[in-house]
């Protein structure tokens, strides 16, 4: 049996596809999030310059990782403020165990639980298939009430959704059950 997409989800998708510019397309996405039941995949906020992590990086030591910049911390706080100002309920926040994701999640939403399935895939292609399978099960699960926010990495979100996000940018998906989901659109909280 195929899942049904709500009229609001279809309307938001059409708006995103037909209206140029993120700022114009964002209000229907915020309205969809306000109705609940969605999944928001967010790339961590802006970090210190670089790609990946320095050699010798350890998950248990933030000093060995590439971390948020002051701009990234400011943006993460603005993301949380945008959710609260619009009355968007967040039932749960899960984050990659990388420090830049944990800090983004905590600054934006307060508490967050670590989820290894959201770990960075950059330079770790051997983990792609099992991680994507785990994420599909998580993202595709229908939910009632508020929304699920997943804070991860650009490479990981791209592997799951096919969408390449900038730092602090989000992609909203509607769960369809049985590991399936529909990508609805991209969203920026800061600057909107």
Secondary structure, 3 states (H helix, E strand, C coil): CCCCCCHHHHHHHHHHHHCCCHHHHHHHHHHHHHHCCEEEEEECCCECCCCCCCCCCECCEHHHCCCECHHHHHHHHHHHHHHHHCCCCEEEEEECCCHHHHHHHHHHHCCCEECHHHCCCCCCHHHHHHHHHHHHHHHHCCCCCCEEEEEECHHHHHHHHCCCCCCCEEEEEEEEECCEEEEEEEEECCCC
